[in-house]
Each structure stands twice: as C-alpha cells, then as structure tokens.
Amino acid sequence: MEPYPVRSRLFRRVALLVALLAPALHQARAGDWEVVRHDGRDYVTVRSLASFYDFPSNVPPVSQMLPASPTEPLTKKLLLDNGKHKIEFTLDSRLAVIDGVNQWLGFPVAAEGDRLILSRIDLSKVIEPSLRPEFITGLGPVDTVVLDPGHGGHDKGAVCIFGNEKDFALDVCFRARSLLEAKGINVIMTRTNDTFIPLEQRPVAANRTPHSIFVAIHFNDAIADSDASGFEIFSITPQGEPSTTDNALALHDLHAEPGNVTDTQSLALSESIYHSLLGNIPQVDRGVKHARFAVIRLAQVPAVLIEGGFLSSTTEARQIATPAYRQQLAEAIVTGIEGFKTLAEHKIPPKLLADYRHETAPALQAAPIVVTTSPATADPSAPAAPPAPEKEAPSSTQ
C-alpha cells in the first residue's frame, strides 16, 4: 500500500506535472513496458524492467516471491541477475540494492494485483542511469573540481573529543586537491582556511566555471544514536519525489530546483564516488541518497555531498582523526571523481564495488555492512534515456 497521503490539490499538481513533463514511454517499442497507474502515479512492472535490461524474464508473481530470510517471513525480496548487473528489490520498501550498493528509491516498490511494480520516476532517475550510465545525456568534459569543505568559522559542524568536522573536512579537501592537481585537474576550494561561507554562496564558483563539478565533504553526527556509522552520499532529489529522509510527498517537492537540470548526471557522480569509497574502505553502507540541501540544490553542475563517517561514533571519530585515514578517504574520493570524468568524456562506465574488490587485498574484500536507514529518491516519466542503439528506456520527467 502506498504510504504517502496526498491531498486533492497535491494530486492535481502531480497529475499536471506528469501530463506536461512525462509524455508516455517515449520511443519505447510497444510491448517493451507494462505501465500501470498506482496511487495516482505511473509505475512499470518489474517483469518488463527485467525484459528490457536483459535480466531473466521469469519474474515470479508477488504471491510466489520468497521471504527475505527465515527470520523475516513477511519480507519479500526479488533478486535480478543478468551476469553483469544485480538488483534486489524488497516489496513495500524504498531500499534497492544495485550492484552491491544500497540505493534509496523515491517510492516503495509495490504490488498491483500479483505484479511487482516500480515507480516510473525511479526507473528513469535511478535504475536507468545506474545500469546504463554511458547513455546519460548532458555529460561533457570535466576540467575543474570545486571542493567544498563543510562548515567553517563559527560553525564547527559535528564535534567530538578528537576535533571538529570543519577541520577534518578542510584537511580532506586539501589532500584531494593535491591528488587532483597532480593529475592535471583544476581545483577550486570554497574555503582554504577557517572561514564561514554562507551555504548559498558555496555553489557559485561551480556555476560560474565551465566544465566543472561540485563535491561537498562532510562528516556525520547522530546525537540520538552513538552506534550510527558508515558512509552515505547525496545528490539532488528529482522533481516530483520526496527526499530520502522524507516520508511523504509535499507540494514543495513538485517545484523544479536549479540543481534538477543535472540530477541524473549528479547521480552518476555520486555512484562513481560511492562505489570507490566502499570498494577502498570497508565501511557501513548507508546508501546513495537524495536531498535538497542548499549546496546541491543550487548547484547547476553535477554535484554531491559526501558524509565520510560519524564523529558521534567513538570508533569512527578515532579513525577520522588520523591523517592516514583522511588520506585514504581523499584518495577514494578522487578515484571516484576520475571514474566520473572518464564516463563524461569517453562514455566508459565507472568501476563498481565488485571491480574494486577484485583489485584489493583480501583484508579489504569484506563486504560493507548493510544498514536500513531512511529512504531515497528518483524520477522517471519522460522519453527514453540517451539515444540507445536498439532500444531505449523511459526517460525523465524534467
């Protein structure tokens, strides 16, 4: 059942948005997609998704889906595996696992009769760019990286007994800058000392610089849960969806933000960096998420915000306080940026978590710990992705 209560005015706005911005599965061949209306929005069947992306087509009816585990008899999961990609969906959940990494959807995977269905926005804004990043349109050269160390000045950010978030973030940015410049990539930092920069000013340099991307670096804090740990990364929430931490669709979610012009490109950047982080630093996988934080909402270039661990966790704070760990973090971030640059300039997909594991020493091959926290976002409802060779997926609702 859809958990998002939508009032009549909101429903009319959603309907108008879909009608204006998502003209039926553009250019998809008849029979490629089974589209159904569910709780006032477009969904596609997972069966048609499996067929389109060359997964095994024997998707079971919902009534025959297997329990997640003996301890979770009521939680039904479906694993799709075509030898190249893997996707795990959970009925009535916004959490999907794509190629070994948690991805938060905008709306829960649902059941329509005995068919498992996925929001069309999530198909277009999460599944399609994740499985076929080389078809993302609007990518171009990456000549400049704008690094944004979180907080500064009077704003210390998260605080622990080993230091302050503002200082750790600045140090990681300095290290990343050195690595990027050694590779011939231009770097701009929004601050290079202990200065407070208003949030709305931080993306300005990126917006003014051609062929740039924006990467904000932060560390997390969970005052109510000292056991919280791990990595997470955010890109802009697609128009028409709630952000990861929101449980309901609101009127402001229907407004186009400046950052929505590059939301799919930003997702690709976040995935490239996140796979590198987890592939190089075994850590809790909190997921690829979506938000409307000011720095990514106002950035009109591919933009992400990285949370590199929890200073509220004594164990992680102790790690973050060491120069060696911050260097490792900077190296993983830069590797992910390089992967995105290669994608943008040469249409070569970035490495996935499994690729990094194959390259790393046995000590680093442990799978990241999976936690189920808040959900994420996505957005499908327009023409097919990029000009696909033989077939195209439904495209976005922008």
C-alpha positions in Angstrom: 0.0 0.0 0.0 1.3 3.5 -0.9 2.4 5.2 2.4 2.2 8.7 1.1 -1.0 10.6 1.8 -1.7 13.1 -1.0 -4.4 15.7 -0.7 -6.6 16.6 -3.7 -4.7 19.7 -4.5 -1.4 17.9 -4.4 -2.8 15.1 -6.5 -3.9 17.6 -9.2 -0.4 19.1 -9.2 1.2 15.7 -9.6 -1.2 14.8 -12.4 -0.4 18.1 -14.2 3.3 17.5 -13.7 3.1 14.1 -15.2 0.9 15.2 -18.1 3.2 18.1 -19.0 6.6 16.6 -18.4 6.2 12.9 -19.0 4.7 12.1 -22.3 4.1 8.3 -22.1 7.2 6.0 -22.5 8.6 8.0 -25.4 10.1 6.0 -28.2 9.9 2.7 -26.3 8.6 0.0 -28.6 5.1 -1.3 -28.0 5.3 -4.2 -25.6 8.6 -3.1 -24.1 6.9 -1.6 -21.0 3.9 -2.6 -19.0 2.7 0.7 -17.5 0.1 0.8 -14.7 -1.4 3.5 -12.6 -0.9 3.1 -8.9 -2.0 5.6 -6.3 -2.2 8.4 -8.9 1.2 7.9 -10.5 2.8 5.8 -13.2 4.6 2.6 -12.4 6.1 -0.1 -14.6 6.1 -3.8 -13.9 9.4 -5.3 -12.7 8.7 -8.0 -15.3 9.0 -5.5 -18.1 12.1 -4.0 -16.5 13.7 -7.4 -16.4 12.9 -8.0 -20.1 14.3 -4.6 -21.2 17.6 -4.9 -19.3 18.1 -8.5 -20.3 17.6 -10.0 -16.9 15.9 -13.4 -16.7 12.3 -12.9 -17.6 10.8 -15.4 -15.2 9.9 -12.8 -12.6 7.6 -14.6 -10.1 4.2 -13.2 -9.2 4.1 -11.4 -5.9 2.3 -14.3 -4.2 5.2 -16.6 -5.1 8.1 -14.3 -4.0 10.3 -15.8 -1.4 10.7 -14.4 2.1 13.9 -12.4 2.7 15.1 -14.9 5.3 13.7 -17.4 7.9 13.7 -14.6 10.4 11.8 -12.3 8.1 9.0 -14.4 6.7 6.8 -11.5 5.8 9.5 -9.5 4.0 9.5 -10.5 0.3 12.6 -9.9 -1.9 13.3 -10.3 -5.5 16.9 -10.7 -6.9 17.5 -10.0 -10.6 20.9 -11.1 -12.0 22.0 -11.0 -15.6 25.6 -11.7 -15.1 26.6 -8.1 -15.5 24.3 -6.3 -13.0 22.3 -7.4 -9.9 19.3 -5.7 -8.5 17.5 -6.6 -5.3 14.0 -5.2 -4.7 12.0 -5.5 -1.4 8.3 -5.4 -1.6 6.9 -2.2 0.1 10.4 -0.8 0.6 12.2 2.2 -0.8 15.5 0.3 -0.5 17.0 -1.3 -3.5 20.5 -2.9 -3.7 22.0 -2.3 -7.1 25.4 -3.9 -7.9 26.0 -4.5 -4.2 25.3 -0.9 -3.1 22.3 0.4 -1.3 20.2 2.8 -3.4 17.2 4.6 -2.0 14.2 5.0 -4.2 11.7 7.8 -4.1 8.7 5.5 -3.7 8.4 1.9 -2.4 8.3 -1.0 -4.8 4.7 -2.1 -4.7 2.2 -4.8 -5.8 -0.5 -4.2 -8.3 -2.6 -7.4 -8.1 0.1 -10.1 -8.4 2.6 -7.9 -10.2 5.6 -6.3 -8.7 5.8 -2.7 -9.8 8.3 0.2 -9.6 7.7 3.9 -9.8 8.4 5.2 -13.3 10.4 8.1 -11.8 12.6 5.6 -10.0 13.1 3.7 -13.3 14.2 6.8 -15.1 16.2 8.5 -12.4 17.8 5.6 -10.6 17.6 2.3 -12.5 18.4 3.5 -16.0 21.4 5.7 -15.1 22.7 3.1 -12.7 22.6 0.3 -15.3 23.5 2.3 -18.4 25.5 5.4 -17.3 27.1 5.6 -20.7 23.7 6.7 -22.1 23.3 9.7 -19.7 22.9 12.8 -21.8 24.3 16.2 -21.0 27.7 14.9 -19.9 30.8 16.8 -21.0 34.5 17.4 -20.2 35.4 17.7 -16.5 38.2 20.3 -16.3 37.5 21.7 -12.8 36.5 20.2 -9.5 35.1 22.6 -6.9 35.7 21.1 -3.4 33.5 22.4 -0.6 34.8 21.7 2.9 31.7 21.7 5.1 31.1 24.4 7.8 33.9 26.7 8.9 34.5 29.7 11.2 31.9 29.9 14.0 30.2 26.8 12.5 32.2 23.9 13.8 29.8 21.2 12.4 29.9 17.9 14.3 32.2 17.9 17.3 34.0 15.0 19.0 36.7 14.6 21.6 39.3 14.4 18.7 38.3 17.6 16.9 35.8 19.3 14.8 34.1 18.5 11.5 35.1 21.8 9.9 38.8 21.0 10.4 38.6 17.4 9.2 36.6 18.3 6.1 39.1 21.0 5.2 42.0 18.6 5.6 40.4 16.0 3.3 39.8 18.7 0.7 43.4 19.8 0.8 44.5 16.2 0.3 42.1 15.7 -2.5 43.2 19.0 -4.1 46.8 17.8 -4.2 45.8 14.5 -5.7 43.6 16.1 -8.4 46.1 18.8 -9.3 48.8 16.1 -9.7 46.5 14.6 -12.4 46.2 17.9 -14.2 42.7 18.7 -13.0 42.0 22.3 -11.9 40.7 22.7 -8.4 38.8 25.5 -6.7 38.1 25.3 -2.9 35.2 27.2 -1.5 37.3 27.9 1.6 41.0 27.4 2.3 41.0 28.5 5.9 38.8 28.6 9.0 36.2 30.9 7.4 32.4 30.7 7.4 30.9 30.7 3.9 27.1 31.0 3.6 25.5 27.9 2.1 24.0 29.8 -0.9 27.5 31.1 -1.9 29.2 27.8 -2.0 28.0 26.6 -5.4 28.6 30.0 -7.0 32.1 29.2 -8.2 31.0 25.9 -9.8 28.1 27.6 -11.5 30.4 30.2 -13.0 33.1 27.7 -14.1 32.6 25.8 -17.4 33.1 22.1 -17.3 33.1 21.8 -13.5 31.6 19.6 -10.9 30.9 20.3 -7.2 31.9 18.0 -4.3 31.0 18.9 -0.7 32.8 16.9 2.0 31.2 16.5 5.5 31.3 14.2 8.4 28.1 12.9 10.1 26.6 13.2 13.6 23.9 11.2 15.2 23.2 12.6 18.6 20.4 10.2 19.4 22.4 7.1 18.2 26.0 6.8 19.1 26.2 3.5 17.3 25.4 5.0 13.9 28.2 4.6 11.5 29.2 4.4 7.9 29.3 6.3 4.6 26.4 7.9 2.7 26.3 10.3 -0.2 23.6 12.7 -1.5 22.7 14.2 -4.9 19.7 16.4 -5.7 16.2 14.9 -5.3 14.5 14.7 -8.6 11.5 16.9 -9.1 8.2 15.2 -8.1 9.7 13.0 -5.4 10.2 13.2 -1.6 13.8 13.3 -0.4 15.3 10.3 1.2 14.6 11.4 4.8 11.0 12.5 4.0 8.2 10.0 4.4 5.6 12.0 2.4 5.3 13.9 -0.9 4.8 17.6 -0.2 3.9 20.5 -2.5 7.5 21.8 -2.5 8.7 18.5 -3.9 6.9 19.4 -7.2 9.0 22.6 -7.7 12.0 22.4 -10.0 15.2 23.4 -8.3 18.3 24.8 -10.1 20.1 21.5 -9.4 17.4 19.5 -11.2 18.9 20.4 -14.5 21.8 17.9 -13.8 20.1 15.5 -11.4 20.9 12.4 -13.5 24.5 13.4 -14.0 24.8 14.1 -10.3 23.5 10.6 -9.5 26.2 9.2 -11.8 28.9 11.3 -9.9 27.5 10.1 -6.5 27.6 6.5 -7.6 31.1 6.6 -9.0 32.4 8.2 -5.8 30.4 5.9 -3.5 31.4 2.6 -5.2 35.0 3.8 -4.8 34.5 4.7 -1.2 33.1 1.3 -0.3 35.5 -0.5 -2.6 38.6 1.0 -1.0 37.4 1.5 2.6 35.3 -1.3 4.1 32.6 0.6 5.9 28.9 0.5 6.7 26.8 1.1 3.5 24.1 3.7 4.4 23.4 4.3 0.7 23.2 6.5 -2.2 20.5 9.1 -1.2 18.8 12.2 -2.4 18.2 15.6 -0.6 17.6 19.2 -1.3 20.5 20.6 0.7 21.2 24.1 -0.3 24.7 23.4 -1.7 23.5 20.7 -4.1 20.0 22.3 -4.7 21.6 25.5 -6.0 24.5 23.9 -8.0 23.7 23.7 -11.7 26.6 21.3 -12.4 26.9 17.7 -11.3 27.0 18.0 -7.5 27.2 15.7 -4.5 27.6 15.9 -0.7 29.6 13.2 0.9 29.3 12.1 4.5 32.6 10.4 5.3 31.7 8.8 8.6 30.2 9.6 12.1 32.0 11.8 14.6 29.4 10.7 17.1 30.8 7.2 16.9 33.9 6.9 19.0 35.3 4.2 16.8 34.9 6.2 13.6 35.8 9.5 15.1 39.1 8.0 16.2 39.7 6.8 12.6 38.7 10.2 11.1 41.1 12.0 13.4 44.1 10.1 11.9 45.9 11.7 8.9 46.3 8.2 7.3 42.5 7.7 7.3 41.8 11.1 5.8 44.4 10.5 3.1 42.7 7.2 2.3 39.3 9.0 2.2 40.7 11.6 -0.1 42.2 9.0 -2.4 38.9 7.1 -2.7 37.0 10.3 -3.5 39.5 11.3 -6.2 39.3 7.8 -7.7 35.5 8.2 -7.9 35.9 11.6 -9.5 38.3 10.1 -12.1 35.7 7.4 -12.8 33.1 10.0 -13.5 35.4 12.1 -15.6 36.1 9.0 -17.8 32.4 8.4 -18.1 31.7 12.0 -19.0 34.5 12.3 -21.6 34.7 8.8 -23.0 31.3 7.1 -22.2 33.1 4.4 -20.2 31.1 3.3 -17.1 32.9 3.8 -13.8 34.1 0.8 -11.8 31.6 -0.9 -9.5 32.1 -2.2 -6.0 32.8 -5.7 -7.3 35.6 -4.4 -9.5 37.3 -2.7 -6.6 37.0 -5.9 -4.5 38.7 -7.9 -7.2 41.6 -5.5 -7.2 42.0 -5.1 -3.4 44.0 -7.2 -1.0 42.0 -9.9 1.0 42.0 -7.7 4.0 39.8 -5.1 2.1 37.5 -7.6 0.5 35.0 -7.8 3.3 31.6 -6.7 2.2 30.3 -3.4 3.6 27.9 -3.7 6.4 24.4 -3.1 5.2 22.0 -1.0 7.3 18.5 0.0 6.6 18.0 3.7 7.4 15.9 6.3 5.7 14.8 6.1 2.0 16.0 7.9 -1.1 14.6 9.4 -4.3 14.4 9.2 -8.0 12.3 10.3 -11.0 11.0 8.5 -14.2 8.4 9.8 -16.6 9.8 11.2 -19.9 11.4 10.0 -23.1 13.9 7.2 -23.2 17.4 7.7 -21.8 20.1 8.7 -24.3 19.9 7.6 -27.9 20.2 3.9 -27.2 21.4 1.7 -30.0 18.5 -0.6 -30.4 16.2 0.2 -27.5 15.5 2.9 -25.0 14.3 3.1 -21.5 11.6 5.6 -20.3 13.2 8.9 -19.7 13.0 11.5 -17.1 10.2 13.9 -16.0 12.0 17.2 -16.3 
